[in-house]
């Protein structure tokens, strides 16, 4: 394994990328009909939950029970985000704003909701995630990348949203699991003496 992939941020970002690709192909069933609340694309949240849970266990040094809790919390985050997007795009604001604006508003809000619940589950288990910087970076990234939601309709594929969103959020979780002190630490380099 290369040195780059040994860092939690890089490793989890790559895992998030694979989770997103898997989630866009094996999304799972829908248990509900939009725009009503329900369970949507069930496996997509499970795949990303496994990434977050593994990261918390491996790099956050949390217990297996905490990791399982993070898997479940991340799945809940996915379902909450999807339901929020469906409600904003359809039921809550049927005529209040233009269609293109509803899509962006739904993506932005859903991205923030999914990221904040994912962060909360992981931060409960990993103390280094309980900072304003960790919370802010994860939620802002989730919201901004949620703006890709309308592109999923244009390109007829979830990967256009899932790949950057899940890779980034997973990477930020990994980055923030490393303590600030360890991030500042630089490897010492010994220079050969000239002679």
Secondary structure as UniProt FT lines:
FT   HELIX           3..6
FT   HELIX           8..25
FT   TURN            34..35
FT   HELIX           42..58
FT   HELIX           64..86
FT   HELIX           87..91
FT   TURN            92..96
FT   HELIX           99..125
FT   HELIX           127..129
FT   HELIX           132..146
FT   TURN            147..148
FT   HELIX           149..154
FT   TURN            155..156
FT   HELIX           159..177
FT   HELIX           180..184
//
